[in-house]
Amino acid sequence: MREVLLESRDDKSQVYLPEKCIGCGTCVQVCPKGELIIGSVGPVVRGLIDKDFIEKRKSGACVFCSLCARVCPTGALEVRKAGKAEKDDSYLSVALKPTVVDESCIHCGLCSEVCPQACIELNDRHLAEDGSLRMKGRTLIDMNRCVHCGWCAAVCPVGAITFEKPFAGVYSRNEKVCQACKTCVHTCPANALFNRSWKAGERGENVTHRLDACIYCGACAQSCPVRAITVRKTAIVPEMKGKLAFEKKLVLQAPWPTLTSRLETDEGACLGCGNCVIACPVNALFDPYLAAGHLNEMDEKPLLEVRNGSVKVVNQEVCGSCATCSMICPADAIWLEPREVV
């Protein structure tokens, strides 16, 4: 598993494990020094920018208090002393009960099919040879990738799976602000968000929330380019040592992500079609008339516009770092590049 050394001092080191990170930003929320940064969550998930979710400022103000590592639900951050990770019941990832499959499992494979992290495998699956109508085998869960969403337990026909969620919380989304760009849908580690199809004449919401699958991590809010989503953690579910102090911090509004990317364009490759201008959620929020395709009937646009036959970035600072523009571009003429944050 890949490791990123964020900082080391004396015999202590802070290590980041990107493959375990789900982009929730909980560590950023609890850091008393504001040393950790999260940004560009959507395009990282979509594979459209080469960077990690978490970065660290270069101020050197970190005191190695371990709060970030203690509250991380997946164990993606570690504080090591003399090379050994500090782990006890004051760490959420340790206190969290593992997802377990008991002996009543019939190895039907439903859990493996619905797992949003693809962390359940069926090994040596075969028909029993004792004359019964049973399946034999082993159902294995990779706890390095499990996010404790409960999909597996929900579909298990015999109740063979037990799990524990990391957080309880409240999810809300402003339907008037949401532009249905699917950034949150692609980002959610628990597959708790989706775009529901509806029949002609039926009114439906832009994004539908699966309440029972939500782990209230907040990755969706971190990725939303127009800040239409709010996730508030109301409690830490496991019996974690010192969790009351963490809960007081987590109940507050999480900081919005830092802009850790910048838009780049290739004027020579651009076709001037304006697809990116219309699809951009920030542009669409600015005026629904623009989102409806009226590209040339509006002089003012906040983020992207076509001038003299090619796309121009009006204002980098209002970019929500979702990369919807690059996904829709037919000529690969617009993309995101990492932006250094000091």
NUVOTOR-738685 format. One record per atom (N, C-alpha, C): x, y, z. Coordinates in pm, whole numbers, padded with zeros to 5 digits, always signed. Layout:
<pts>
XYZ ...
</pts>
This chain:
<pts>
+00084-00120+00000 +00000+00000+00000 +00088+00125+00000 +00054+00219-00088 +00135+00340-00101 +00128+00426+00025 +00242+00481+00065 +00250+00569+00181 +00309+00703+00140 +00253+00810+00197 +00304+00945+00173 +00347+01004+00306 +00474+01039+00319 +00523+01102+00440 +00486+01250+00437 +00394+01290+00523 +00351+01430+00527 +00451+01517+00603 +00502+01465+00714 +00599+01541+00794 +00665+01449+00894 +00788+01477+00926 +00858+01402+01030 +00937+01500+01117 +00944+01466+01243 +01017+01551+01338 +01066+01465+01453 +01196+01471+01480 +01256+01386+01583 +01224+01239+01553 +01159+01169+01647 +01128+01028+01624 +00983+01007+01581 +00910+01118+01551 +00770+01107+01510 +00753+01139+01362 +00655+01073+01302 +00624+01099+01162 +00473+01091+01140 +00426+01168+01045 +00285+01166+01006 +00277+01108+00866 +00205+00996+00852 +00201+00922+00727 +00058+00916+00676 +00043+00936+00546 -00087+00934+00479 -00094+00813+00387 -00205+00739+00395 -00227+00621+00312 -00341+00652+00215 -00310+00703+00096 -00412+00751+00003 -00515+00645-00037 -00475+00520-00045 -00567+00414-00088 -00676+00387+00014 -00655+00428+00138 -00757+00413+00241 -00847+00536+00253 -00801+00648+00201 -00873+00775+00218 -00998+00779+00132 -01108+00832+00188 -01234+00844+00114 -01268+00991+00085 -01179+01083+00119 -01201+01223+00087 -01306+01292+00171 -01325+01247+00294 -01431+01303+00378 -01392+01435+00444 -01263+01458+00464 -01218+01583+00524 -01238+01592+00673 -01272+01482+00739 -01291+01485+00885 -01163+01526+00956 -01051+01482+00906 -00922+01518+00965 -00896+01668+00957 -00935+01728+00843 -00919+01872+00825 -01005+01948+00925 -01123+01894+00951 -01218+01959+01042 -01167+01965+01185 -01094+01863+01230 -01053+01859+01370 -00913+01916+01394 -00836+01938+01288 -00699+01987+01306 -00699+02125+01372 -00640+02139+01493 -00643+02267+01564 -00554+02374+01503 -00463+02333+01418 -00368+02427+01358 -00400+02460+01212 -00501+02393+01155 -00534+02418+01017 -00425+02376+00921 -00351+02271+00958 -00236+02229+00880 -00273+02139+00762 -00385+02069+00771 -00424+01977+00665 -00517+02045+00565 -00505+02005+00439 -00583+02065+00331 -00651+01953+00253 -00775+01974+00217 -00843+01884+00126 -00902+01967+00012 -00893+01915-00109 -00948+01985-00224 -00947+01898-00346 -01019+01938-00450 -01025+01863-00576 -01071+01720-00554 -01165+01700-00463 -01213+01565-00429 -01278+01498-00550 -01365+01571-00618 -01437+01514-00732 -01346+01462-00842 -01255+01544-00895 -01169+01496-01003 -01070+01389-00961 -01033+01384-00833 -00947+01276-00786 -01022+01144-00797 -01148+01143-00750 -01231+01023-00759 -01253+00984-00904 -01276+01084-00988 -01303+01058-01130 -01178+01023-01210 -01062+01031-01145 -00937+00999-01212 -00895+01102-01314 -00935+01228-01293 -00909+01334-01390 -00797+01428-01347 -00738+01403-01232 -00624+01484-01187 -00532+01394-01106 -00404+01411-01123 -00306+01326-01056 -00263+01390-00925 -00338+01362-00819 -00304+01412-00687 -00379+01331-00583 -00351+01354-00456 -00420+01288-00346 -00524+01381-00287 -00616+01324-00209 -00717+01406-00143 -00655+01505-00045 -00562+01454+00037 -00508+01531+00149 -00368+01583+00118 -00345+01708+00154 -00213+01769+00148 -00185+01836+00283 -00061+01877+00301 -00026+01945+00426 +00045+02076+00396 +00010+02177+00471 +00076+02306+00455 +00223+02297+00497 +00300+02392+00452 +00443+02391+00480 +00482+02488+00591 +00387+02521+00675 +00413+02620+00780 +00494+02564+00897 +00488+02432+00915 +00561+02371+01026 +00494+02390+01160 +00365+02423+01161 +00293+02449+01287 +00237+02322+01351 +00246+02210+01283 +00191+02084+01335 +00261+02048+01467 +00179+02005+01566 +00233+01968+01696 +00224+01817+01719 +00189+01742+01614 +00176+01597+01622 +00083+01555+01736 -00032+01621+01742 -00130+01590+01845 -00208+01462+01816 -00203+01416+01691 -00267+01291+01647 -00418+01298+01633 -00477+01417+01651 -00623+01427+01642 -00673+01384+01505 -00600+01421+01400 -00641+01385+01264 -00645+01234+01246 -00543+01166+01295 -00535+01021+01282 -00640+00952+01369 -00666+01009+01486 -00761+00947+01578 -00904+00950+01524 -00941+01054+01452 -01079+01069+01407 -01102+01013+01267 -00997+00973+01197 -01012+00919+01062 -01087+00786+01066 -01199+00774+00995 -01280+00652+01004 -01219+00531+00933 -01122+00553+00846 -01065+00442+00768 -00919+00412+00803 -00859+00489+00890 -00719+00468+00925 -00624+00514+00816 -00665+00616+00739 -00582+00665+00629 -00469+00756+00676 -00474+00798+00800 -00367+00880+00858 -00308+00807+00978 -00179+00809+00987 -00110+00747+01100 -00005+00841+01156 +00006+00845+01287 +00117+00912+01352 +00205+00802+01411 +00328+00797+01365 +00418+00690+01405 +00529+00742+01496 +00562+00664+01596 +00671+00696+01686 +00776+00587+01671 +00896+00628+01635 +01004+00534+01608 +00962+00431+01504 +00882+00478+01406 +00841+00392+01295 +00720+00306+01321 +00666+00309+01444 +00551+00226+01478 +00427+00312+01495 +00316+00274+01427 +00193+00351+01433 +00129+00342+01571 +00085+00458+01621 +00013+00462+01748 -00133+00423+01722 -00179+00315+01783 -00317+00269+01763 -00370+00209+01891 -00482+00265+01940 -00551+00211+02057 -00698+00250+02046 -00775+00233+02153 -00919+00258+02143 -00955+00406+02143 -00854+00494+02138 -00881+00636+02119 -00877+00673+01971 -00857+00572+01886 -00859+00588+01741 -00990+00530+01688 -01063+00608+01611 -01192+00565+01559 -01179+00439+01475 -01077+00432+01391 -01061+00316+01303 -01035+00188+01381 -00982+00202+01503 -00958+00086+01590 -01084+00052+01669 -01151+00154+01722 -01271+00133+01802 -01387+00080+01719 -01389+00111+01590 -01496+00070+01500 -01497-00082+01485 -01611-00143+01514 -01620-00289+01503 -01606-00332+01357 -01529-00436+01331 -01514-00481+01192 -01643-00541+01139 -01661-00533+01008 -01774-00598+00944 -01746-00748+00940 -01838-00827+00994 -01812-00970+01016 -01919-01055+00949 -01875-01166+00889 -01965-01266+00830 -01962-01390+00920 -02078-01433+00971 -02078-01549+01061 -02104-01679+00984 -02113-01788+01058 -02121-01921+00998 -02253-01949+00929 -02354-01865+00949 -02484-01888+00883 -02484-01843+00737 -02374-01783+00693 -02363-01734+00555 -02387-01848+00456 -02467-01821+00353 -02496-01922+00250 -02416-01897+00122 -02326-01798+00126 -02234-01771+00015 -02310-01747-00117 -02416-01670-00108 -02498-01642-00227 -02434-01537-00317 -02347-01452-00259 -02277-01353-00338 -02345-01218-00351 -02464-01201-00290 -02533-01072-00299 -02451-00960-00237 -02386-00987-00126 -02306-00885-00059 -02192-00837-00149 -02131-00930-00219 -02021-00896-00309 -02070-00810-00425 -02191-00836-00473 -02245-00762-00586 -02276-00617-00552 -02322-00590-00430 -02366-00455-00395 -02258-00372-00325 -02149-00434-00281 -02047-00361-00205 -01990-00246-00288 -02004-00121-00243 -01958-00007-00322 -01806+00003-00331 -01735-00064-00242 -01589-00062-00244 -01529-00190-00303 -01615-00281-00349 -01568-00408-00407 -01468-00477-00315 -01501-00480-00187 -01405-00536-00090 -01451-00672-00036 -01552-00734-00098 -01600-00865-00054 -01574-00967-00164 -01508-01076-00129 -01477-01182-00225 -01533-01315-00177 -01575-01398-00273 -01619-01534-00244 -01513-01629-00298 -01453-01704-00208 -01348-01799-00246 -01397-01943-00234 -01349-02026-00324 -01378-02170-00322 -01529-02196-00312 -01607-02122-00391 -01753-02136-00387 -01796-02256-00472 -01870-02349-00408 -01913-02470-00479 -02034-02530-00410 -02101-02619-00483 -02216-02688-00424 -02170-02788-00320 -02245-02795-00210 -02212-02891-00104 -02226-03034-00157 -02142-03122-00107 -02145-03261-00151 -02203-03355-00047 -02286-03298+00043 -02349-03380+00146 -02495-03412+00114 -02535-03382-00009 -02674-03410-00049 -02770-03296-00022 -02722-03188+00043 -02809-03075+00075 -02803-02970-00035 -02903-02883-00036 -02908-02774-00133 -02840-02651-00073 -02709-02661-00053 -02634-02553+00008 -02509-02522-00074 -02462-02396-00055 -02335-02357-00115 -02228-02361-00008 -02111-02402-00045 -01997-02403+00045 -01896-02301-00008 -01809-02257+00079 -01707-02163+00038 -01669-02068+00150 -01604-01958+00115 -01564-01858+00212 -01599-01719+00159 -01664-01639+00243 -01694-01500+00209 -01600-01412+00290 -01512-01341+00220 -01405-01266+00285 -01424-01116+00264 -01403-01037+00369 -01416-00892+00362 -01279-00828+00389 -01235-00746+00296 -01109-00674+00311 -01134-00549+00395 -01094-00551+00520 -01122-00440+00611 -01037-00317+00581 -00936-00331+00497 -00859-00214+00456 -00938-00124+00361 -01041-00181+00299 -01122-00103+00204 -01266-00083+00249 -01312-00159+00347 -01450-00148+00396 -01475-00010+00457 -01589+00053+00420 -01624+00184+00475 -01741+00176+00572 -01786+00053+00604 -01888+00031+00707 -02022+00095+00670 -02061+00081+00544 -02186+00141+00499 -02307+00054+00529 -02289-00079+00535 -02400-00168+00568 -02476-00225+00451 -02432-00198+00328 -02498-00256+00212 -02503-00409+00222 -02391-00468+00261 -02383-00614+00268 -02484-00672+00366 -02494-00609+00483 -02588-00658+00584 -02732-00638+00539 -02759-00531+00464 -02895-00501+00419 -02946-00604+00320 -02860-00657+00234 -02905-00752+00131 -02890-00897+00172 -02818-00923+00281 -02796-01062+00321 -02929-01130+00355 -02964-01240+00287 -03095-01303+00310 -03106-01380+00441 -02993-01405+00506 -02998-01483+00630 -02945-01405+00751 -02916-01277+00734 -02869-01195+00846 -02735-01239+00900 -02645-01281+00811 -02516-01335+00854 -02410-01228+00876 -02441-01103+00842 -02338-00999+00847 -02374-00893+00951 -02277-00855+01031 -02294-00747+01128 -02190-00639+01099 -02228-00514+01125 -02138-00402+01097 -02169-00289+01193 -02085-00187+01192 -02105-00068+01275 -02064+00054+01194 -02151+00154+01190 -02118+00276+01117 -02029+00366+01202 -01947+00448+01137 -01859+00536+01214 -01931+00656+01274 -02026+00714+01199 -02091+00837+01243 -02243+00828+01231 -02310+00905+01314 -02451+00939+01294 -02452+01085+01252 -02552+01124+01176 -02549+01263+01132 -02672+01308+01059 -02660+01422+00995 -02770+01483+00920 -02717+01524+00783 -02789+01484+00681 -02755+01520+00543 -02863+01612+00488 -02822+01719+00422 -02919+01807+00358 -02861+01858+00227 -02948+01887+00132 -02905+01936+00001 -03006+02039-00046 -02955+02151-00093 -03040+02259-00143 -03074+02229-00289 -03197+02189-00312 -03240+02150-00447 -03228+02266-00546 -03245+02388-00499 -03239+02504-00588 -03095+02536-00630 -02999+02497-00545 -02859+02524-00575 -02796+02408-00655 -02836+02286-00625 -02782+02167-00691 -02800+02173-00842 -02694+02142-00915 -02697+02145-01062 -02692+02004-01124 -02708+01902-01042 -02712+01763-01089 -02589+01727-01172 -02471+01772-01130 -02347+01746-01205 -02292+01607-01178 -02346+01538-01080 -02309+01401-01042 -02175+01391-00971 -02114+01503-00934 -01985+01496-00865 -02000+01422-00731 -02105+01453-00659 -02129+01387-00530 -02161+01239-00549 -02235+01207-00656 -02270+01068-00685 -02144+00986-00710 -02052+01042-00788 -01928+00972-00817 -01838+00963-00694 -01847+01061-00606 -01757+01069-00490 -01799+00980-00375 -01928+00968-00348 -01976+00898-00229 -01916+00758-00216 -01842+00731-00110 -01778+00599-00095 -01876+00488-00061 -01997+00526-00020 -02096+00427+00024 -02209+00407-00077 -02199+00470-00193 -02306+00462-00294 -02441+00502-00233 -02438+00605-00152 -02560+00653-00086 -02631+00762-00166 -02572+00803-00277 -02632+00907-00361 -02644+00856-00504 -02755+00890-00570 -02772+00849-00709 -02871+00942-00779 -02865+00941-00911 -02959+01018-00992 -03073+00927-01033 -03188+00947-00973 -03304+00861-00999 -03367+00895-01133 -03408+00792-01207 -03481+00814-01332 -03628+00833-01300 -03697+00907-01382 -03839+00929-01360 -03913+00931-01492 -04044+00916-01482 -04129+00910-01601 -04162+01050-01650 -04207+01058-01774 -04244+01186-01833 -04354+01254-01752 -04332+01379-01720 -04430+01455-01642 -04415+01441-01492 -04329+01350-01448 -04307+01329-01304 -04198+01421-01254 -04220+01483-01141 -04119+01571-01081 -04028+01488-00991 -03898+01499-01012 -03804+01423-00931 -03690+01512-00884 -03626+01473-00775 -03515+01552-00723 -03391+01529-00809 -03299+01624-00806 -03176+01612-00884 -03091+01494-00838 -03079+01479-00706 -02999+01371-00647 -03082+01306-00537 -03087+01176-00536 -03161+01103-00434 -03064+01044-00332 -03104+01053-00205 -03019+01010-00093 -03069+00879-00037 -02980+00779-00032 -03013+00653+00034 -02973+00666+00181 -03068+00697+00263 -03042+00726+00404 -02970+00612+00476 -03015+00489+00453 -02960+00376+00527 -02816+00343+00489 -02772+00385+00370 -02635+00356+00327 -02538+00466+00369 -02588+00584+00402 -02503+00699+00432 -02422+00677+00560 -02294+00709+00555 -02209+00700+00674 -02175+00840+00726 -02237+00942+00668 -02222+01083+00711 -02075+01124+00719 -01999+01078+00623 -01856+01112+00622 -01834+01255+00574 -01920+01303+00482 -01908+01439+00432 -01831+01453+00302 -01792+01341+00240 -01718+01349+00114 -01800+01417+00005 -01931+01396+00005 -02017+01458-00095 -02014+01610-00083 -02019+01660+00040 -02015+01805+00062 -01880+01862+00022 -01773+01786+00046 -01640+01832+00008 -01624+01842-00143 -01697+01758-00216 -01681+01753-00361 -01776+01845-00436 -01884+01889-00373 -01986+01967-00443 -01930+02102-00490 -01931+02129-00621 -01870+02252-00671 -01950+02379-00643 -02078+02363-00605 -02161+02480-00578 -02209+02484-00433 -02153+02396-00351 -02181+02394-00206 -02330+02379-00177 -02392+02287-00249 -02535+02262-00230 -02561+02161-00118 -02456+02092-00073 -02472+01983+00024 -02410+02020+00158 -02480+01988+00263 -02428+02004+00399 -02442+01872+00473 -02335+01827+00534 -02337+01707+00617 -02284+01744+00754 -02364+01715+00855 -02324+01746+00993 -02321+01617+01074 -02208+01586+01132 -02194+01467+01216 -02249+01499+01355 -02346+01422+01400 -02408+01447+01530 -02351+01357+01640 -02287+01247+01600 -02231+01156+01701 -02131+01061+01636 -02038+01015+01719 -01950+00905+01680 -02014+00778+01736 -02042+00681+01651 -02118+00563+01691 -02038+00468+01779 -01916+00428+01744 -01842+00332+01828 -01808+00389+01966 -01784+00301+02059 -01741+00341+02192 -01592+00373+02188 -01564+00492+02145 -01427+00538+02126 -01384+00623+02246 -01266+00600+02295 -01216+00677+02408 -01204+00825+02371 -01260+00911+02455 -01252+01055+02433 -01340+01107+02321 -01444+01032+02284 -01522+01072+02167 -01607+01197+02190 -01641+01227+02314 -01723+01346+02341 -01652+01474+02297 -01522+01478+02319 -01445+01595+02277 -01444+01608+02125 -01434+01496+02056 -01437+01498+01910 -01575+01540+01860 -01679+01490+01924 -01816+01520+01879 -01845+01670+01887 -01792+01736+01989 -01813+01881+02001 -01751+01956+01883 -01642+01904+01833 -01573+01965+01720 -01643+01931+01589 -01684+01805+01575 -01742+01758+01450 -01883+01811+01425 -01953+01849+01530 -02090+01898+01512 -02091+02034+01443 -01978+02103+01442 -01968+02232+01376 -01959+02213+01225 -01994+02316+01151 -01985+02311+01006 -01841+02287+00961 -01822+02186+00879 -01687+02157+00828 -01643+02269+00735 -01514+02302+00735 -01466+02407+00643 -01478+02363+00498 -01502+02458+00410 -01510+02425+00268 -01371+02390+00218 -01362+02302+00120 -01231+02260+00070 -01152+02374+00008 -01023+02361+00012 -00933+02459-00048 -00920+02430-00198 -00910+02534-00279 -00893+02516-00423 -00749+02471-00449 -00732+02343-00473 -00597+02287-00491 -00571+02248-00637 -00646+02307-00728 -00625+02281-00870 -00653+02408-00949 -00610+02410-01073 -00639+02521-01161 -00675+02468-01300 -00763+02540-01367 -00806+02501-01501 -00702+02544-01604 -00669+02453-01693 -00581+02482-01804 -00657+02456-01934 -00627+02533-02038 -00696+02516-02165 -00597+02512-02281 -00637+02448-02388 -00560+02443-02511 -00642+02512-02619 -00612+02637-02645 -00691+02715-02740 -00682+02657-02881 -00569+02595-02914 -00554+02538-03046 -00643+02416-03067 -00663+02338-02961 -00746+02217-02971 -00895+02247-02954 -00927+02357-02885 -01067+02390-02855 -01147+02412-02984 -01267+02354-02988 -01357+02367-03102 -01452+02485-03089 -01453+02547-02971 -01544+02658-02948 -01690+02617-02939 -01714+02490-02906 -01852+02439-02904 -01932+02492-02786 -01863+02528-02677 -01930+02582-02559 -01992+02478-02468 -01967+02349-02493 -02023+02245-02406 -01979+02265-02261 -01852+02298-02242 -01800+02316-02106 -01865+02435-02037 -01891+02541-02113 -01951+02663-02058 -02092+02633-02007 -02165+02553-02083 -02303+02519-02047 -02307+02418-01932 -02216+02319-01935 -02218+02211-01835 -02160+02254-01701 -02077+02357-01699 -02013+02401-01574 -02117+02431-01467 -02114+02362-01352 -02213+02386-01246 -02210+02529-01192 -02091+02590-01187 -02080+02727-01137 -02148+02823-01234 -02127+02804-01362 -02197+02885-01462 -02347+02863-01456 -02387+02736-01443 -02529+02702-01442 -02600+02764-01322 -02533+02765-01207 -02592+02825-01088 -02607+02976-01106 -02515+03036-01177 -02518+03180-01202 -02645+03221-01275 -02687+03141-01374 -02811+03172-01447 -02863+03046-01515 -02983+03000-01479 -03041+02881-01541 -03059+02896-01692 -03071+03019-01739 -03086+03045-01881 -02961+02998-01957 -02845+03019-01896 -02720+02972-01953 -02714+02820-01950 -02757+02761-01840 -02756+02615-01826 -02848+02549-01928 -02950+02621-01974 -03043+02567-02073 -02987+02569-02214 -02867+02625-02230 -02802+02621-02359 -02794+02751-02433 -02838+02860-02371 -02835+02991-02436 -02695+03052-02421 -02601+02992-02491 -02460+03022-02474 -02425+03166-02512 -02475+03211-02623 -02432+03339-02679 -02524+03456-02646 -02624+03431-02564 -02719+03536-02533 -02691+03603-02399 -02577+03567-02338 -02539+03627-02211 -02395+03675-02220 -02373+03799-02192 -02238+03855-02200 -02151+03818-02081 -02213+03804-01965 -02137+03782-01841 -02149+03638-01795 -02034+03577-01769 -02030+03440-01718 -01922+03436-01609 -01947+03365-01498 -01854+03372-01384 -01724+03293-01401 -01727+03179-01470 -01611+03091-01471 -01557+03063-01611 -01641+03015-01700 -01597+02980-01835 -01679+03052-01940 -01615+03091-02049 -01687+03146-02161 -01605+03126-02290 -01674+03135-02403 -01608+03123-02532 -01586+03262-02590 -01460+03291-02618 -01425+03419-02681 -01343+03392-02806 -01382+03454-02914 -01308+03441-03040 -01285+03296-03079 -01385+03214-03052 -01380+03076-03099 -01312+02975-03009 -01270+03017-02889 -01208+02921-02798 -01243+02955-02654 -01235+02855-02566 -01276+02872-02427 -01173+02954-02349 -01223+03035-02258 -01139+03116-02170 -01186+03096-02026 -01090+03098-01933 -01121+03091-01790 -01138+03234-01740 -01258+03268-01697 -01287+03405-01653 -01226+03431-01516 -01247+03337-01422 -01200+03357-01285 -01169+03222-01221 -01044+03191-01205 -01002+03064-01146 -01056+03045-01005 -01069+03153-00932 -01100+03144-00789 -01241+03095-00759 -01332+03101-00857 -01469+03056-00832 -01489+02912-00877 -01384+02849-00929 -01394+02709-00975 -01422+02618-00856 -01516+02525-00876 -01549+02429-00771 -01469+02301-00780 -01377+02294-00875 -01287+02181-00890 -01362+02048-00901 -01456+02043-00996 -01531+01919-01017 -01489+01847-01145 -01430+01921-01239 -01382+01868-01368 -01494+01824-01460 -01616+01873-01436 -01726+01843-01528 -01695+01894-01667 -01628+02007-01675 -01593+02066-01805 -01504+01973-01886 -01404+01914-01821 -01312+01827-01893 -01378+01696-01933 -01478+01652-01855 -01548+01529-01888 -01632+01543-02014 -01685+01663-02038 -01776+01682-02151 -01704+01732-02276 -01580+01779-02262 -01507+01835-02376 -01476+01727-02481 -01517+01747-02607 -01492+01646-02710 -01349+01649-02765 -01273+01751-02728 -01139+01767-02785 -01028+01767-02680 -01061+01734-02555 -00962+01735-02446 -00889+01869-02438 -00966+01975-02455 -00906+02109-02459 -00911+02182-02326 -00966+02118-02222 -00970+02180-02090 -00951+02072-01985 -00871+02102-01885 -00840+02003-01784 -00793+02072-01656 -00778+01994-01550 -00730+02045-01422 -00584+02006-01399 -00509+02098-01343 -00372+02071-01300 -00362+02100-01150 -00277+02023-01079 -00258+02050-00935 -00208+02194-00912 -00254+02251-00805 -00216+02388-00768 -00151+02384-00631 -00032+02435-00622 +00042+02428-00496 -00020+02523-00393 -00038+02473-00273 -00091+02552-00163 +00012+02554-00052 +00051+02673-00008 +00154+02685+00096 +00092+02693+00234 
</pts>
